């Protein structure tokens, strides 16, 4: 994670490829890809936006970011599995 943060500073505003650290570039309205010739990393525009939002949240407040991740994890773990809900109705 520290490496990702350092790479972000180097590229000032551009998101680095999570795989190799080179700059991500828009390949089409729907896709982003890594600018490195040997790297095949691609992601959708929605995933790129999520990646950017999460990276920004982590940089702004690392403790708050991980607290929100733990909260979300606990909410998901507390959910009743769908197959158990169906058994209860039957
Ligand atoms: Zn790459």
PDB file of the backbone (N, CA, C, O) and the ligand in Angstrom, with CONECT records:
HET     ZN  A 101       1
ATOM      1  N   UNK A   1       0.839  -1.203   0.000  1.00  0.00           N
ATOM      2  CA  UNK A   1       0.000   0.000   0.000  1.00  0.00           C
ATOM      3  C   UNK A   1       0.872   1.251   0.000  1.00  0.00           C
ATOM      4  O   UNK A   1       0.546   2.234  -0.667  1.00  0.00           O
ATOM      5  N   UNK A   2       1.958   1.224   0.729  1.00  0.00           N
ATOM      6  CA  UNK A   2       2.866   2.369   0.754  1.00  0.00           C
ATOM      7  C   UNK A   2       3.431   2.626  -0.640  1.00  0.00           C
ATOM      8  O   UNK A   2       3.574   3.774  -1.061  1.00  0.00           O
ATOM      9  N   UNK A   3       3.750   1.543  -1.351  1.00  0.00           N
ATOM     10  CA  UNK A   3       4.286   1.685  -2.708  1.00  0.00           C
ATOM     11  C   UNK A   3       3.281   2.388  -3.608  1.00  0.00           C
ATOM     12  O   UNK A   3       3.655   3.226  -4.429  1.00  0.00           O
ATOM     13  N   UNK A   4       2.013   2.052  -3.456  1.00  0.00           N
ATOM     14  CA  UNK A   4       0.977   2.693  -4.269  1.00  0.00           C
ATOM     15  C   UNK A   4       0.929   4.181  -3.966  1.00  0.00           C
ATOM     16  O   UNK A   4       0.799   5.001  -4.875  1.00  0.00           O
ATOM     17  N   UNK A   5       1.033   4.533  -2.685  1.00  0.00           N
ATOM     18  CA  UNK A   5       0.977   5.949  -2.317  1.00  0.00           C
ATOM     19  C   UNK A   5       2.177   6.703  -2.879  1.00  0.00           C
ATOM     20  O   UNK A   5       2.029   7.826  -3.361  1.00  0.00           O
ATOM     21  N   UNK A   6       3.346   6.110  -2.823  1.00  0.00           N
ATOM     22  CA  UNK A   6       4.533   6.759  -3.359  1.00  0.00           C
ATOM     23  C   UNK A   6       4.407   6.955  -4.866  1.00  0.00           C
ATOM     24  O   UNK A   6       4.783   7.999  -5.399  1.00  0.00           O
ATOM     25  N   UNK A   7       3.880   5.950  -5.543  1.00  0.00           N
ATOM     26  CA  UNK A   7       3.716   6.044  -6.985  1.00  0.00           C
ATOM     27  C   UNK A   7       2.726   7.145  -7.345  1.00  0.00           C
ATOM     28  O   UNK A   7       2.910   7.854  -8.334  1.00  0.00           O
ATOM     29  N   UNK A   8       1.686   7.287  -6.547  1.00  0.00           N
ATOM     30  CA  UNK A   8       0.699   8.329  -6.825  1.00  0.00           C
ATOM     31  C   UNK A   8       1.337   9.701  -6.747  1.00  0.00           C
ATOM     32  O   UNK A   8       1.042  10.572  -7.566  1.00  0.00           O
ATOM     33  N   UNK A   9       2.203   9.903  -5.776  1.00  0.00           N
ATOM     34  CA  UNK A   9       2.859  11.207  -5.648  1.00  0.00           C
ATOM     35  C   UNK A   9       3.725  11.495  -6.872  1.00  0.00           C
ATOM     36  O   UNK A   9       3.778  12.628  -7.351  1.00  0.00           O
ATOM     37  N   UNK A  10       4.395  10.472  -7.369  1.00  0.00           N
ATOM     38  CA  UNK A  10       5.263  10.655  -8.526  1.00  0.00           C
ATOM     39  C   UNK A  10       4.460  11.073  -9.757  1.00  0.00           C
ATOM     40  O   UNK A  10       4.943  11.856 -10.575  1.00  0.00           O
ATOM     41  N   UNK A  11       3.267  10.568  -9.890  1.00  0.00           N
ATOM     42  CA  UNK A  11       2.483  10.830 -11.088  1.00  0.00           C
ATOM     43  C   UNK A  11       1.498  11.979 -10.921  1.00  0.00           C
ATOM     44  O   UNK A  11       0.781  12.315 -11.864  1.00  0.00           O
ATOM     45  N   UNK A  12       1.448  12.579  -9.753  1.00  0.00           N
ATOM     46  CA  UNK A  12       0.668  13.785  -9.492  1.00  0.00           C
ATOM     47  C   UNK A  12      -0.676  13.840 -10.222  1.00  0.00           C
ATOM     48  O   UNK A  12      -0.792  14.480 -11.267  1.00  0.00           O
ATOM     49  N   UNK A  13      -1.664  13.185  -9.682  1.00  0.00           N
ATOM     50  CA  UNK A  13      -2.992  13.267 -10.256  1.00  0.00           C
ATOM     51  C   UNK A  13      -3.372  12.093 -11.129  1.00  0.00           C
ATOM     52  O   UNK A  13      -4.563  11.839 -11.307  1.00  0.00           O
ATOM     53  N   UNK A  14      -2.416  11.364 -11.683  1.00  0.00           N
ATOM     54  CA  UNK A  14      -2.713  10.189 -12.489  1.00  0.00           C
ATOM     55  C   UNK A  14      -2.661   8.957 -11.599  1.00  0.00           C
ATOM     56  O   UNK A  14      -1.824   8.861 -10.702  1.00  0.00           O
ATOM     57  N   UNK A  15      -3.550   8.029 -11.852  1.00  0.00           N
ATOM     58  CA  UNK A  15      -3.541   6.801 -11.076  1.00  0.00           C
ATOM     59  C   UNK A  15      -2.518   5.835 -11.660  1.00  0.00           C
ATOM     60  O   UNK A  15      -2.452   5.661 -12.876  1.00  0.00           O
ATOM     61  N   UNK A  16      -1.723   5.208 -10.800  1.00  0.00           N
ATOM     62  CA  UNK A  16      -0.746   4.239 -11.290  1.00  0.00           C
ATOM     63  C   UNK A  16      -1.398   2.866 -11.491  1.00  0.00           C
ATOM     64  O   UNK A  16      -2.392   2.532 -10.847  1.00  0.00           O
ATOM     65  N   UNK A  17      -0.824   2.101 -12.380  1.00  0.00           N
ATOM     66  CA  UNK A  17      -1.265   0.726 -12.575  1.00  0.00           C
ATOM     67  C   UNK A  17      -1.028  -0.039 -11.269  1.00  0.00           C
ATOM     68  O   UNK A  17       0.080  -0.002 -10.733  1.00  0.00           O
ATOM     69  N   UNK A  18      -2.050  -0.731 -10.746  1.00  0.00           N
ATOM     70  CA  UNK A  18      -1.862  -1.480  -9.504  1.00  0.00           C
ATOM     71  C   UNK A  18      -0.873  -2.636  -9.665  1.00  0.00           C
ATOM     72  O   UNK A  18      -0.331  -3.130  -8.676  1.00  0.00           O
ATOM     73  N   UNK A  19      -0.638  -3.066 -10.897  1.00  0.00           N
ATOM     74  CA  UNK A  19       0.239  -4.204 -11.139  1.00  0.00           C
ATOM     75  C   UNK A  19       1.707  -3.768 -11.264  1.00  0.00           C
ATOM     76  O   UNK A  19       2.579  -4.347 -10.617  1.00  0.00           O
ATOM     77  N   UNK A  20       1.981  -2.754 -12.092  1.00  0.00           N
ATOM     78  CA  UNK A  20       3.376  -2.384 -12.350  1.00  0.00           C
ATOM     79  C   UNK A  20       3.728  -0.954 -11.956  1.00  0.00           C
ATOM     80  O   UNK A  20       4.909  -0.617 -11.875  1.00  0.00           O
ATOM     81  N   UNK A  21       2.732  -0.107 -11.710  1.00  0.00           N
ATOM     82  CA  UNK A  21       3.015   1.254 -11.273  1.00  0.00           C
ATOM     83  C   UNK A  21       3.108   2.281 -12.384  1.00  0.00           C
ATOM     84  O   UNK A  21       3.235   3.473 -12.103  1.00  0.00           O
ATOM     85  N   UNK A  22       3.049   1.856 -13.634  1.00  0.00           N
ATOM     86  CA  UNK A  22       3.052   2.822 -14.740  1.00  0.00           C
ATOM     87  C   UNK A  22       1.695   3.525 -14.814  1.00  0.00           C
ATOM     88  O   UNK A  22       0.735   3.095 -14.175  1.00  0.00           O
ATOM     89  N   UNK A  23       1.622   4.578 -15.577  1.00  0.00           N
ATOM     90  CA  UNK A  23       0.403   5.372 -15.651  1.00  0.00           C
ATOM     91  C   UNK A  23      -0.736   4.621 -16.350  1.00  0.00           C
ATOM     92  O   UNK A  23      -0.517   3.922 -17.339  1.00  0.00           O
ATOM     93  N   UNK A  24      -1.949   4.777 -15.823  1.00  0.00           N
ATOM     94  CA  UNK A  24      -3.130   4.231 -16.495  1.00  0.00           C
ATOM     95  C   UNK A  24      -3.643   5.280 -17.475  1.00  0.00           C
ATOM     96  O   UNK A  24      -3.682   6.468 -17.156  1.00  0.00           O
ATOM     97  N   UNK A  25      -4.030   4.841 -18.655  1.00  0.00           N
ATOM     98  CA  UNK A  25      -4.544   5.769 -19.666  1.00  0.00           C
ATOM     99  C   UNK A  25      -5.905   5.280 -20.158  1.00  0.00           C
ATOM    100  O   UNK A  25      -6.182   4.080 -20.163  1.00  0.00           O
ATOM    101  N   UNK A  26      -6.747   6.224 -20.572  1.00  0.00           N
ATOM    102  CA  UNK A  26      -8.055   5.872 -21.094  1.00  0.00           C
ATOM    103  C   UNK A  26      -7.922   5.236 -22.462  1.00  0.00           C
ATOM    104  O   UNK A  26      -7.378   5.845 -23.384  1.00  0.00           O
ATOM    105  N   UNK A  27      -8.418   4.006 -22.602  1.00  0.00           N
ATOM    106  CA  UNK A  27      -8.306   3.300 -23.874  1.00  0.00           C
ATOM    107  C   UNK A  27      -9.569   3.509 -24.711  1.00  0.00           C
ATOM    108  O   UNK A  27      -9.520   3.464 -25.941  1.00  0.00           O
ATOM    109  N   UNK A  28     -10.688   3.737 -24.046  1.00  0.00           N
ATOM    110  CA  UNK A  28     -11.968   3.975 -24.709  1.00  0.00           C
ATOM    111  C   UNK A  28     -12.864   4.602 -23.641  1.00  0.00           C
ATOM    112  O   UNK A  28     -12.453   4.720 -22.487  1.00  0.00           O
ATOM    113  N   UNK A  29     -14.077   5.004 -24.008  1.00  0.00           N
ATOM    114  CA  UNK A  29     -14.954   5.576 -22.961  1.00  0.00           C
ATOM    115  C   UNK A  29     -15.252   4.580 -21.834  1.00  0.00           C
ATOM    116  O   UNK A  29     -15.593   4.992 -20.726  1.00  0.00           O
ATOM    117  N   UNK A  30     -15.126   3.286 -22.104  1.00  0.00           N
ATOM    118  CA  UNK A  30     -15.498   2.274 -21.113  1.00  0.00           C
ATOM    119  C   UNK A  30     -14.323   1.617 -20.407  1.00  0.00           C
ATOM    120  O   UNK A  30     -14.507   0.974 -19.373  1.00  0.00           O
ATOM    121  N   UNK A  31     -13.114   1.769 -20.949  1.00  0.00           N
ATOM    122  CA  UNK A  31     -11.965   1.036 -20.417  1.00  0.00           C
ATOM    123  C   UNK A  31     -10.750   1.909 -20.197  1.00  0.00           C
ATOM    124  O   UNK A  31     -10.525   2.890 -20.906  1.00  0.00           O
ATOM    125  N   UNK A  32      -9.955   1.524 -19.177  1.00  0.00           N
ATOM    126  CA  UNK A  32      -8.646   2.111 -18.923  1.00  0.00           C
ATOM    127  C   UNK A  32      -7.640   0.975 -19.023  1.00  0.00           C
ATOM    128  O   UNK A  32      -7.941  -0.175 -18.705  1.00  0.00           O
ATOM    129  N   UNK A  33      -6.432   1.324 -19.474  1.00  0.00           N
ATOM    130  CA  UNK A  33      -5.397   0.308 -19.547  1.00  0.00           C
ATOM    131  C   UNK A  33      -4.070   0.904 -19.104  1.00  0.00           C
ATOM    132  O   UNK A  33      -3.890   2.121 -19.054  1.00  0.00           O
ATOM    133  N   UNK A  34      -3.140  -0.005 -18.781  1.00  0.00           N
ATOM    134  CA  UNK A  34      -1.807   0.399 -18.370  1.00  0.00           C
ATOM    135  C   UNK A  34      -1.044   0.884 -19.599  1.00  0.00           C
ATOM    136  O   UNK A  34      -1.172   0.318 -20.685  1.00  0.00           O
ATOM    137  N   UNK A  35      -0.246   1.942 -19.416  1.00  0.00           N
ATOM    138  CA  UNK A  35       0.506   2.504 -20.541  1.00  0.00           C
ATOM    139  C   UNK A  35       1.785   1.726 -20.839  1.00  0.00           C
ATOM    140  O   UNK A  35       2.406   1.942 -21.879  1.00  0.00           O
ATOM    141  N   UNK A  36       2.188   0.824 -19.942  1.00  0.00           N
ATOM    142  CA  UNK A  36       3.408   0.042 -20.179  1.00  0.00           C
ATOM    143  C   UNK A  36       3.158  -0.998 -21.267  1.00  0.00           C
ATOM    144  O   UNK A  36       2.124  -1.665 -21.279  1.00  0.00           O
ATOM    145  N   UNK A  37       4.114  -1.126 -22.174  1.00  0.00           N
ATOM    146  CA  UNK A  37       3.952  -2.043 -23.299  1.00  0.00           C
ATOM    147  C   UNK A  37       3.782  -3.495 -22.864  1.00  0.00           C
ATOM    148  O   UNK A  37       2.975  -4.228 -23.433  1.00  0.00           O
ATOM    149  N   UNK A  38       4.543  -3.904 -21.858  1.00  0.00           N
ATOM    150  CA  UNK A  38       4.543  -5.305 -21.442  1.00  0.00           C
ATOM    151  C   UNK A  38       3.464  -5.644 -20.426  1.00  0.00           C
ATOM    152  O   UNK A  38       3.343  -6.804 -20.033  1.00  0.00           O
ATOM    153  N   UNK A  39       2.681  -4.672 -19.990  1.00  0.00           N
ATOM    154  CA  UNK A  39       1.661  -4.907 -18.965  1.00  0.00           C
ATOM    155  C   UNK A  39       0.287  -4.933 -19.625  1.00  0.00           C
ATOM    156  O   UNK A  39      -0.053  -4.041 -20.402  1.00  0.00           O
ATOM    157  N   UNK A  40      -0.492  -5.949 -19.315  1.00  0.00           N
ATOM    158  CA  UNK A  40      -1.812  -6.109 -19.923  1.00  0.00           C
ATOM    159  C   UNK A  40      -2.934  -5.694 -18.979  1.00  0.00           C
ATOM    160  O   UNK A  40      -4.089  -6.060 -19.193  1.00  0.00           O
ATOM    161  N   UNK A  41      -2.606  -4.934 -17.938  1.00  0.00           N
ATOM    162  CA  UNK A  41      -3.624  -4.582 -16.948  1.00  0.00           C
ATOM    163  C   UNK A  41      -4.675  -3.661 -17.560  1.00  0.00           C
ATOM    164  O   UNK A  41      -4.341  -2.656 -18.188  1.00  0.00           O
ATOM    165  N   UNK A  42      -5.940  -4.009 -17.372  1.00  0.00           N
ATOM    166  CA  UNK A  42      -7.062  -3.199 -17.839  1.00  0.00           C
ATOM    167  C   UNK A  42      -8.130  -3.160 -16.761  1.00  0.00           C
ATOM    168  O   UNK A  42      -8.241  -4.078 -15.948  1.00  0.00           O
ATOM    169  N   UNK A  43      -8.911  -2.097 -16.759  1.00  0.00           N
ATOM    170  CA  UNK A  43     -10.055  -2.048 -15.855  1.00  0.00           C
ATOM    171  C   UNK A  43     -11.130  -1.159 -16.468  1.00  0.00           C
ATOM    172  O   UNK A  43     -10.847  -0.297 -17.300  1.00  0.00           O
ATOM    173  N   UNK A  44     -12.367  -1.386 -16.039  1.00  0.00           N
ATOM    174  CA  UNK A  44     -13.474  -0.603 -16.586  1.00  0.00           C
ATOM    175  C   UNK A  44     -13.415   0.811 -16.012  1.00  0.00           C
ATOM    176  O   UNK A  44     -12.737   1.062 -15.016  1.00  0.00           O
ATOM    177  N   UNK A  45     -14.128   1.718 -16.648  1.00  0.00           N
ATOM    178  CA  UNK A  45     -14.183   3.094 -16.164  1.00  0.00           C
ATOM    179  C   UNK A  45     -14.768   3.152 -14.755  1.00  0.00           C
ATOM    180  O   UNK A  45     -14.321   3.952 -13.933  1.00  0.00           O
ATOM    181  N   UNK A  46     -15.756   2.318 -14.472  1.00  0.00           N
ATOM    182  CA  UNK A  46     -16.346   2.295 -13.136  1.00  0.00           C
ATOM    183  C   UNK A  46     -15.320   1.824 -12.101  1.00  0.00           C
ATOM    184  O   UNK A  46     -15.237   2.381 -11.006  1.00  0.00           O
ATOM    185  N   UNK A  47     -14.543   0.799 -12.452  1.00  0.00           N
ATOM    186  CA  UNK A  47     -13.516   0.294 -11.537  1.00  0.00           C
ATOM    187  C   UNK A  47     -12.416   1.335 -11.346  1.00  0.00           C
ATOM    188  O   UNK A  47     -11.873   1.483 -10.251  1.00  0.00           O
ATOM    189  N   UNK A  48     -12.092   2.056 -12.424  1.00  0.00           N
ATOM    190  CA  UNK A  48     -11.088   3.115 -12.348  1.00  0.00           C
ATOM    191  C   UNK A  48     -11.551   4.220 -11.396  1.00  0.00           C
ATOM    192  O   UNK A  48     -10.766   4.729 -10.596  1.00  0.00           O
ATOM    193  N   UNK A  49     -12.833   4.584 -11.488  1.00  0.00           N
ATOM    194  CA  UNK A  49     -13.381   5.626 -10.611  1.00  0.00           C
ATOM    195  C   UNK A  49     -13.362   5.160  -9.151  1.00  0.00           C
ATOM    196  O   UNK A  49     -13.039   5.935  -8.251  1.00  0.00           O
ATOM    197  N   UNK A  50     -13.708   3.894  -8.926  1.00  0.00           N
ATOM    198  CA  UNK A  50     -13.689   3.345  -7.568  1.00  0.00           C
ATOM    199  C   UNK A  50     -12.261   3.314  -7.025  1.00  0.00           C
ATOM    200  O   UNK A  50     -12.019   3.670  -5.871  1.00  0.00           O
ATOM    201  N   UNK A  51     -11.335   2.893  -7.851  1.00  0.00           N
ATOM    202  CA  UNK A  51      -9.923   2.860  -7.480  1.00  0.00           C
ATOM    203  C   UNK A  51      -9.450   4.258  -7.076  1.00  0.00           C
ATOM    204  O   UNK A  51      -8.762   4.417  -6.068  1.00  0.00           O
ATOM    205  N   UNK A  52      -9.817   5.262  -7.859  1.00  0.00           N
ATOM    206  CA  UNK A  52      -9.426   6.637  -7.561  1.00  0.00           C
ATOM    207  C   UNK A  52     -10.048   7.137  -6.267  1.00  0.00           C
ATOM    208  O   UNK A  52      -9.380   7.775  -5.454  1.00  0.00           O
ATOM    209  N   UNK A  53     -11.338   6.841  -6.081  1.00  0.00           N
ATOM    210  CA  UNK A  53     -12.035   7.308  -4.874  1.00  0.00           C
ATOM    211  C   UNK A  53     -11.449   6.646  -3.618  1.00  0.00           C
ATOM    212  O   UNK A  53     -11.254   7.310  -2.600  1.00  0.00           O
ATOM    213  N   UNK A  54     -11.173   5.352  -3.692  1.00  0.00           N
ATOM    214  CA  UNK A  54     -10.618   4.642  -2.536  1.00  0.00           C
ATOM    215  C   UNK A  54      -9.190   5.105  -2.251  1.00  0.00           C
ATOM    216  O   UNK A  54      -8.805   5.242  -1.090  1.00  0.00           O
ATOM    217  N   UNK A  55      -8.405   5.345  -3.296  1.00  0.00           N
ATOM    218  CA  UNK A  55      -7.034   5.833  -3.109  1.00  0.00           C
ATOM    219  C   UNK A  55      -7.036   7.206  -2.453  1.00  0.00           C
ATOM    220  O   UNK A  55      -6.227   7.489  -1.570  1.00  0.00           O
ATOM    221  N   UNK A  56      -7.964   8.057  -2.901  1.00  0.00           N
ATOM    222  CA  UNK A  56      -8.059   9.402  -2.339  1.00  0.00           C
ATOM    223  C   UNK A  56      -8.483   9.347  -0.871  1.00  0.00           C
ATOM    224  O   UNK A  56      -7.934  10.063  -0.034  1.00  0.00           O
ATOM    225  N   UNK A  57      -9.469   8.488  -0.563  1.00  0.00           N
ATOM    226  CA  UNK A  57      -9.938   8.358   0.814  1.00  0.00           C
ATOM    227  C   UNK A  57      -8.818   7.842   1.717  1.00  0.00           C
ATOM    228  O   UNK A  57      -8.679   8.281   2.859  1.00  0.00           O
ATOM    229  N   UNK A  58      -8.034   6.923   1.203  1.00  0.00           N
ATOM    230  CA  UNK A  58      -6.922   6.371   1.984  1.00  0.00           C
ATOM    231  C   UNK A  58      -5.871   7.441   2.254  1.00  0.00           C
ATOM    232  O   UNK A  58      -5.348   7.533   3.365  1.00  0.00           O
ATOM    233  N   UNK A  59      -5.561   8.247   1.247  1.00  0.00           N
ATOM    234  CA  UNK A  59      -4.559   9.307   1.420  1.00  0.00           C
ATOM    235  C   UNK A  59      -5.018  10.375   2.399  1.00  0.00           C
ATOM    236  O   UNK A  59      -4.233  10.850   3.220  1.00  0.00           O
ATOM    237  N   UNK A  60      -6.302  10.756   2.312  1.00  0.00           N
ATOM    238  CA  UNK A  60      -6.838  11.809   3.176  1.00  0.00           C
ATOM    239  C   UNK A  60      -6.806  11.410   4.635  1.00  0.00           C
ATOM    240  O   UNK A  60      -6.390  12.191   5.490  1.00  0.00           O
ATOM    241  N   UNK A  61      -7.257  10.162   4.929  1.00  0.00           N
ATOM    242  CA  UNK A  61      -7.425   9.732   6.315  1.00  0.00           C
ATOM    243  C   UNK A  61      -7.246   8.212   6.394  1.00  0.00           C
ATOM    244  O   UNK A  61      -8.224   7.465   6.369  1.00  0.00           O
ATOM    245  N   UNK A  62      -5.994   7.762   6.490  1.00  0.00           N
ATOM    246  CA  UNK A  62      -5.743   6.311   6.512  1.00  0.00           C
ATOM    247  C   UNK A  62      -6.484   5.586   7.628  1.00  0.00           C
ATOM    248  O   UNK A  62      -7.043   4.514   7.394  1.00  0.00           O
ATOM    249  N   UNK A  63      -6.503   6.141   8.830  1.00  0.00           N
ATOM    250  CA  UNK A  63      -7.183   5.476   9.948  1.00  0.00           C
ATOM    251  C   UNK A  63      -8.682   5.377   9.686  1.00  0.00           C
ATOM    252  O   UNK A  63      -9.295   4.334   9.914  1.00  0.00           O
ATOM    253  N   UNK A  64      -9.265   6.479   9.202  1.00  0.00           N
ATOM    254  CA  UNK A  64     -10.693   6.489   8.900  1.00  0.00           C
ATOM    255  C   UNK A  64     -11.032   5.522   7.782  1.00  0.00           C
ATOM    256  O   UNK A  64     -12.081   4.879   7.802  1.00  0.00           O
ATOM    257  N   UNK A  65     -10.137   5.421   6.804  1.00  0.00           N
ATOM    258  CA  UNK A  65     -10.358   4.506   5.686  1.00  0.00           C
ATOM    259  C   UNK A  65     -10.435   3.069   6.191  1.00  0.00           C
ATOM    260  O   UNK A  65     -11.360   2.334   5.847  1.00  0.00           O
ATOM    261  N   UNK A  66      -9.461   2.673   7.005  1.00  0.00           N
ATOM    262  CA  UNK A  66      -9.457   1.287   7.471  1.00  0.00           C
ATOM    263  C   UNK A  66     -10.591   1.023   8.457  1.00  0.00           C
ATOM    264  O   UNK A  66     -11.080  -0.103   8.549  1.00  0.00           O
ATOM    265  N   UNK A  67     -11.013   2.049   9.194  1.00  0.00           N
ATOM    266  CA  UNK A  67     -12.162   1.896  10.082  1.00  0.00           C
ATOM    267  C   UNK A  67     -13.421   1.637   9.251  1.00  0.00           C
ATOM    268  O   UNK A  67     -14.239   0.790   9.612  1.00  0.00           O
ATOM    269  N   UNK A  68     -13.578   2.366   8.136  1.00  0.00           N
ATOM    270  CA  UNK A  68     -14.756   2.161   7.289  1.00  0.00           C
ATOM    271  C   UNK A  68     -14.717   0.777   6.632  1.00  0.00           C
ATOM    272  O   UNK A  68     -15.760   0.155   6.428  1.00  0.00           O
ATOM    273  N   UNK A  69     -13.514   0.299   6.302  1.00  0.00           N
ATOM    274  CA  UNK A  69     -13.389  -1.046   5.732  1.00  0.00           C
ATOM    275  C   UNK A  69     -13.808  -2.090   6.767  1.00  0.00           C
ATOM    276  O   UNK A  69     -14.531  -3.032   6.442  1.00  0.00           O
ATOM    277  N   UNK A  70     -13.355  -1.925   8.012  1.00  0.00           N
ATOM    278  CA  UNK A  70     -13.733  -2.884   9.071  1.00  0.00           C
ATOM    279  C   UNK A  70     -15.233  -2.858   9.317  1.00  0.00           C
ATOM    280  O   UNK A  70     -15.854  -3.905   9.503  1.00  0.00           O
ATOM    281  N   UNK A  71     -15.823  -1.652   9.320  1.00  0.00           N
ATOM    282  CA  UNK A  71     -17.268  -1.523   9.538  1.00  0.00           C
ATOM    283  C   UNK A  71     -18.032  -2.253   8.438  1.00  0.00           C
ATOM    284  O   UNK A  71     -18.978  -2.991   8.715  1.00  0.00           O
ATOM    285  N   UNK A  72     -17.615  -2.041   7.182  1.00  0.00           N
ATOM    286  CA  UNK A  72     -18.279  -2.704   6.060  1.00  0.00           C
ATOM    287  C   UNK A  72     -18.119  -4.224   6.157  1.00  0.00           C
ATOM    288  O   UNK A  72     -19.075  -4.968   5.939  1.00  0.00           O
ATOM    289  N   UNK A  73     -16.916  -4.676   6.484  1.00  0.00           N
ATOM    290  CA  UNK A  73     -16.658  -6.114   6.641  1.00  0.00           C
ATOM    291  C   UNK A  73     -17.588  -6.713   7.701  1.00  0.00           C
ATOM    292  O   UNK A  73     -18.175  -7.774   7.488  1.00  0.00           O
ATOM    293  N   UNK A  74     -17.718  -6.037   8.831  1.00  0.00           N
ATOM    294  CA  UNK A  74     -18.567  -6.553   9.913  1.00  0.00           C
ATOM    295  C   UNK A  74     -20.032  -6.591   9.496  1.00  0.00           C
ATOM    296  O   UNK A  74     -20.755  -7.521   9.853  1.00  0.00           O
ATOM    297  N   UNK A  75     -20.478  -5.579   8.739  1.00  0.00           N
ATOM    298  CA  UNK A  75     -21.868  -5.562   8.258  1.00  0.00           C
ATOM    299  C   UNK A  75     -22.118  -6.754   7.344  1.00  0.00           C
ATOM    300  O   UNK A  75     -23.135  -7.437   7.463  1.00  0.00           O
ATOM    301  N   UNK A  76     -21.184  -6.996   6.435  1.00  0.00           N
ATOM    302  CA  UNK A  76     -21.356  -8.092   5.475  1.00  0.00           C
ATOM    303  C   UNK A  76     -21.325  -9.442   6.189  1.00  0.00           C
ATOM    304  O   UNK A  76     -22.113 -10.334   5.875  1.00  0.00           O
ATOM    305  N   UNK A  77     -20.416  -9.586   7.147  1.00  0.00           N
ATOM    306  CA  UNK A  77     -20.326 -10.854   7.881  1.00  0.00           C
ATOM    307  C   UNK A  77     -21.574 -11.123   8.715  1.00  0.00           C
ATOM    308  O   UNK A  77     -21.923 -12.276   8.971  1.00  0.00           O
ATOM    309  N   UNK A  78     -22.249 -10.045   9.141  1.00  0.00           N
ATOM    310  CA  UNK A  78     -23.433 -10.201   9.980  1.00  0.00           C
ATOM    311  C   UNK A  78     -24.681 -10.527   9.166  1.00  0.00           C
ATOM    312  O   UNK A  78     -25.712 -10.893   9.730  1.00  0.00           O
ATOM    313  N   UNK A  79     -24.595 -10.397   7.848  1.00  0.00           N
ATOM    314  CA  UNK A  79     -25.762 -10.681   7.005  1.00  0.00           C
ATOM    315  C   UNK A  79     -26.098 -12.164   7.052  1.00  0.00           C
ATOM    316  O   UNK A  79     -25.218 -13.021   7.143  1.00  0.00           O
ATOM    317  N   UNK A  80     -27.388 -12.441   6.988  1.00  0.00           N
ATOM    318  CA  UNK A  80     -27.833 -13.832   6.967  1.00  0.00           C
ATOM    319  C   UNK A  80     -27.671 -14.372   5.549  1.00  0.00           C
ATOM    320  O   UNK A  80     -28.139 -13.749   4.596  1.00  0.00           O
ATOM    321  N   UNK A  81     -27.022 -15.509   5.398  1.00  0.00           N
ATOM    322  CA  UNK A  81     -26.850 -16.063   4.047  1.00  0.00           C
ATOM    323  C   UNK A  81     -28.203 -16.339   3.379  1.00  0.00           C
ATOM    324  O   UNK A  81     -29.158 -16.755   4.035  1.00  0.00           O
ATOM    325  N   UNK A  82     -28.264 -16.101   2.082  1.00  0.00           N
ATOM    326  CA  UNK A  82     -29.513 -16.243   1.331  1.00  0.00           C
ATOM    327  C   UNK A  82     -30.089 -17.651   1.459  1.00  0.00           C
ATOM    328  O   UNK A  82     -31.305 -17.813   1.565  1.00  0.00           O
ATOM    329  N   UNK A  83     -29.221 -18.682   1.450  1.00  0.00           N
ATOM    330  CA  UNK A  83     -29.733 -20.045   1.516  1.00  0.00           C
ATOM    331  C   UNK A  83     -30.374 -20.345   2.857  1.00  0.00           C
ATOM    332  O   UNK A  83     -31.256 -21.201   2.933  1.00  0.00           O
ATOM    333  N   UNK A  84     -29.963 -19.674   3.908  1.00  0.00           N
ATOM    334  CA  UNK A  84     -30.580 -19.882   5.213  1.00  0.00           C
ATOM    335  C   UNK A  84     -31.937 -19.187   5.281  1.00  0.00           C
ATOM    336  O   UNK A  84     -32.853 -19.674   5.943  1.00  0.00           O
ATOM    337  N   UNK A  85     -32.070 -18.036   4.590  1.00  0.00           N
ATOM    338  CA  UNK A  85     -33.358 -17.330   4.563  1.00  0.00           C
ATOM    339  C   UNK A  85     -34.415 -18.203   3.906  1.00  0.00           C
ATOM    340  O   UNK A  85     -35.552 -18.267   4.373  1.00  0.00           O
ATOM    341  N   UNK A  86     -34.036 -18.885   2.808  1.00  0.00           N
ATOM    342  CA  UNK A  86     -34.997 -19.721   2.084  1.00  0.00           C
ATOM    343  C   UNK A  86     -35.428 -20.924   2.949  1.00  0.00           C
ATOM    344  O   UNK A  86     -36.589 -21.330   2.924  1.00  0.00           O
ATOM    345  N   UNK A  87     -34.480 -21.479   3.706  1.00  0.00           N
ATOM    346  CA  UNK A  87     -34.811 -22.608   4.580  1.00  0.00           C
ATOM    347  C   UNK A  87     -35.809 -22.204   5.644  1.00  0.00           C
ATOM    348  O   UNK A  87     -36.702 -22.980   5.986  1.00  0.00           O
ATOM    349  N   UNK A  88     -35.668 -21.003   6.168  1.00  0.00           N
ATOM    350  CA  UNK A  88     -36.541 -20.530   7.228  1.00  0.00           C
ATOM    351  C   UNK A  88     -37.984 -20.392   6.740  1.00  0.00           C
ATOM    352  O   UNK A  88     -38.927 -20.631   7.494  1.00  0.00           O
ATOM    353  N   UNK A  89     -38.148 -20.000   5.456  1.00  0.00           N
ATOM    354  CA  UNK A  89     -39.493 -19.805   4.884  1.00  0.00           C
ATOM    355  C   UNK A  89     -40.147 -21.153   4.546  1.00  0.00           C
ATOM    356  O   UNK A  89     -41.370 -21.280   4.600  1.00  0.00           O
ATOM    357  N   UNK A  90     -39.350 -22.136   4.207  1.00  0.00           N
ATOM    358  CA  UNK A  90     -39.908 -23.407   3.733  1.00  0.00           C
ATOM    359  C   UNK A  90     -40.574 -24.211   4.852  1.00  0.00           C
ATOM    360  O   UNK A  90     -41.088 -25.302   4.606  1.00  0.00           O
TER     361      UNK A  90
HETATM  362 ZN    ZN A 101       0.871  -2.018 -15.568  1.00  0.00          ZN
END
